[in-house]
Amino acid sequence: MRGKNLMSHPHYKDIGPVEIRLIEEAAELIQAVTKAARFGWGNHHPDREETNRELVLLGMVDILFVWNELAGKQVLPRIGLMDAD
């Protein structure tokens, strides 16, 4: 796993419009879910240690980071993750 800073590429986290970063993170999540569906949630790419399950989790966290940035700009509402079932 990536450690404390979960964004895929922390060096690039503030480069480009936040909307484009949200699209990019969503595309990465879609790819991770597709790999999990095709090859199994516990499987992993031979060149990586993270399982598909971990990559999906990290993708969701990355999206939430960008979502929170948009919420801070009052573009999207804040969401309470603990309220979800």
MIDOSE-1310 file (N, C-alpha, C; in nm, 2 decimals, decimal comma, always signed):
residues 85
mrgk	+0,09/-0,12/+0,00/+0,00/+0,00/+0,00/+0,09/+0,12/+0,00; +0,03/+0,24/-0,03/+0,11/+0,36/-0,05/+0,15/+0,43/+0,07; +0,10/+0,40/+0,19/+0,14/+0,46/+0,31/+0,05/+0,58/+0,35; +0,10/+0,67/+0,42/+0,02/+0,78/+0,48/-0,05/+0,87/+0,37
nlms	+0,03/+0,91/+0,27/-0,02/+0,99/+0,16/-0,07/+0,89/+0,05; -0,20/+0,88/+0,04/-0,26/+0,78/-0,04/-0,28/+0,82/-0,19; -0,26/+0,95/-0,22/-0,28/+0,99/-0,36/-0,18/+0,91/-0,44; -0,22/+0,87/-0,56/-0,13/+0,79/-0,65/+0,00/+0,86/-0,67
hphy	+0,00/+0,98/-0,71/+0,13/+1,05/-0,74/+0,12/+1,19/-0,66; +0,17/+1,19/-0,54/+0,16/+1,31/-0,45/+0,22/+1,43/-0,52; +0,33/+1,41/-0,60/+0,40/+1,52/-0,67/+0,30/+1,59/-0,76; +0,21/+1,52/-0,82/+0,12/+1,58/-0,92/-0,02/+1,62/-0,86
kdig	-0,04/+1,60/-0,73/-0,18/+1,61/-0,67/-0,24/+1,75/-0,69; -0,17/+1,86/-0,71/-0,22/+1,99/-0,73/-0,20/+2,04/-0,87; -0,16/+1,96/-0,97/-0,14/+2,00/-1,10/-0,27/+1,98/-1,18; -0,31/+2,08/-1,25/-0,43/+2,07/-1,34/-0,56/+2,10/-1,26
pvei	-0,66/+2,13/-1,33/-0,79/+2,16/-1,27/-0,84/+2,03/-1,19; -0,90/+2,06/-1,08/-0,95/+1,96/-0,99/-1,05/+1,87/-1,06; -1,13/+1,92/-1,15/-1,22/+1,84/-1,23/-1,15/+1,73/-1,31; -1,04/+1,77/-1,38/-0,96/+1,68/-1,46/-0,90/+1,57/-1,37
rlie	-0,86/+1,61/-1,25/-0,80/+1,51/-1,16/-0,91/+1,41/-1,11; -1,03/+1,46/-1,09/-1,14/+1,37/-1,05/-1,17/+1,27/-1,16; -1,17/+1,31/-1,29/-1,19/+1,22/-1,40/-1,08/+1,12/-1,41; -0,95/+1,16/-1,39/-0,84/+1,07/-1,39/-0,85/+0,97/-1,28
eaae	-0,88/+1,01/-1,16/-0,90/+0,92/-1,05/-1,01/+0,82/-1,07; -1,12/+0,87/-1,13/-1,23/+0,78/-1,16/-1,19/+0,67/-1,26; -1,12/+0,71/-1,36/-1,07/+0,62/-1,47/-0,98/+0,51/-1,40; -0,89/+0,55/-1,31/-0,81/+0,46/-1,24/-0,89/+0,36/-1,16
liqa	-1,00/+0,41/-1,09/-1,09/+0,32/-1,02/-1,16/+0,22/-1,11; -1,21/+0,27/-1,22/-1,28/+0,19/-1,32/-1,18/+0,07/-1,36; -1,06/+0,11/-1,39/-0,96/+0,01/-1,43/-0,94/-0,10/-1,32; -0,93/-0,05/-1,20/-0,90/-0,14/-1,08/-1,02/-0,24/-1,06
vtka	-1,14/-0,18/-1,07/-1,26/-0,27/-1,05/-1,27/-0,37/-1,17; -1,24/-0,33/-1,29/-1,24/-0,42/-1,40/-1,14/-0,53/-1,39; -1,02/-0,50/-1,34/-0,92/-0,60/-1,31/-0,97/-0,70/-1,21; -1,03/-0,65/-1,10/-1,08/-0,73/-0,99/-1,19/-0,83/-1,05
arfg	-1,28/-0,77/-1,13/-1,39/-0,86/-1,18/-1,33/-0,96/-1,28; -1,23/-0,93/-1,35/-1,18/-1,02/-1,45/-1,09/-1,13/-1,39; -1,00/-1,08/-1,30/-0,89/-1,17/-1,25/-0,91/-1,21/-1,10; -1,00/-1,15/-1,03/-1,02/-1,19/-0,89/-0,98/-1,08/-0,80
wgnh	-1,05/-1,06/-0,69/-1,02/-0,95/-0,60/-0,89/-0,97/-0,52; -0,86/-1,09/-0,50/-0,73/-1,12/-0,42/-0,61/-1,14/-0,51; -0,63/-1,13/-0,64/-0,52/-1,15/-0,74/-0,44/-1,02/-0,75; -0,32/-1,02/-0,81/-0,24/-0,90/-0,83/-0,16/-0,91/-0,95
hpdr	-0,12/-0,80/-1,01/-0,04/-0,80/-1,13/+0,10/-0,85/-1,08; +0,17/-0,93/-1,17/+0,30/-0,99/-1,13/+0,40/-0,88/-1,09; +0,39/-0,76/-1,15/+0,49/-0,66/-1,12/+0,45/-0,57/-0,99; +0,34/-0,60/-0,93/+0,29/-0,52/-0,81/+0,26/-0,61/-0,70
eetn	+0,27/-0,55/-0,58/+0,24/-0,63/-0,46/+0,09/-0,61/-0,42; +0,03/-0,50/-0,45/-0,10/-0,47/-0,41/-0,20/-0,56/-0,48; -0,30/-0,62/-0,40/-0,40/-0,70/-0,47/-0,50/-0,60/-0,53; -0,59/-0,66/-0,62/-0,69/-0,58/-0,69/-0,78/-0,52/-0,58
relv	-0,81/-0,59/-0,47/-0,89/-0,53/-0,37/-0,83/-0,41/-0,31; -0,70/-0,41/-0,28/-0,63/-0,30/-0,23/-0,63/-0,18/-0,33; -0,61/-0,21/-0,46/-0,61/-0,11/-0,56/-0,75/-0,04/-0,57; -0,85/-0,11/-0,56/-0,99/-0,05/-0,56/-1,00/+0,04/-0,44
llgm	-0,96/-0,01/-0,32/-0,97/+0,07/-0,20/-0,89/+0,20/-0,21; -0,77/+0,19/-0,26/-0,69/+0,31/-0,28/-0,75/+0,40/-0,39; -0,81/+0,35/-0,49/-0,88/+0,43/-0,59/-0,99/+0,51/-0,53; -1,07/+0,44/-0,44/-1,18/+0,51/-0,37/-1,13/+0,62/-0,28
vdil	-1,02/+0,59/-0,21/-0,96/+0,70/-0,12/-0,91/+0,81/-0,21; -0,85/+0,79/-0,32/-0,80/+0,90/-0,41/-0,92/+0,98/-0,45; -1,03/+0,92/-0,49/-1,15/+0,99/-0,53/-1,20/+1,08/-0,42; -1,20/+1,03/-0,30/-1,25/+1,10/-0,18/-1,16/+1,22/-0,15
fvwn	-1,03/+1,21/-0,18/-0,94/+1,33/-0,16/-0,98/+1,44/-0,25; -1,01/+1,40/-0,38/-1,04/+1,50/-0,48/-1,18/+1,56/-0,45; -1,28/+1,47/-0,41/-1,41/+1,51/-0,37/-1,41/+1,61/-0,26; -1,33/+1,59/-0,16/-1,31/+1,68/-0,05/-1,26/+1,81/-0,09
elag	-1,17/+1,81/-0,19/-1,12/+1,94/-0,25/-1,23/+2,02/-0,31; -1,31/+1,95/-0,39/-1,43/+2,01/-0,46/-1,53/+2,06/-0,35; -1,55/+1,98/-0,25/-1,64/+2,02/-0,14/-1,58/+2,15/-0,07; -1,45/+2,16/-0,05/-1,39/+2,28/+0,01/-1,41/+2,40/-0,08
kqvl	-1,43/+2,38/-0,21/-1,46/+2,49/-0,30/-1,61/+2,52/-0,32; -1,69/+2,44/-0,24/-1,83/+2,45/-0,24/-1,89/+2,41/-0,38; -1,82/+2,32/-0,45/-1,87/+2,27/-0,58/-1,96/+2,15/-0,55; -1,92/+2,07/-0,46/-1,99/+1,94/-0,42/-2,02/+1,95/-0,27
prig	-2,12/+1,88/-0,23/-2,15/+1,88/-0,09/-2,05/+1,78/-0,02; -2,03/+1,81/+0,11/-1,95/+1,72/+0,19/-2,03/+1,59/+0,22; -1,97/+1,48/+0,22/-2,04/+1,36/+0,25/-1,99/+1,30/+0,38; -2,08/+1,24/+0,45/-2,05/+1,17/+0,58/-2,03/+1,03/+0,55
lmda	-1,91/+0,98/+0,54/-1,89/+0,84/+0,51/-1,94/+0,74/+0,62; -1,95/+0,79/+0,74/-2,00/+0,70/+0,85/-2,15/+0,68/+0,84; -2,22/+0,77/+0,76/-2,36/+0,75/+0,75/-2,40/+0,65/+0,65; -2,31/+0,61/+0,56/-2,34/+0,51/+0,46/-2,36/+0,37/+0,52
d	-2,45/+0,29/+0,46/-2,47/+0,16/+0,51/-2,39/+0,06/+0,43
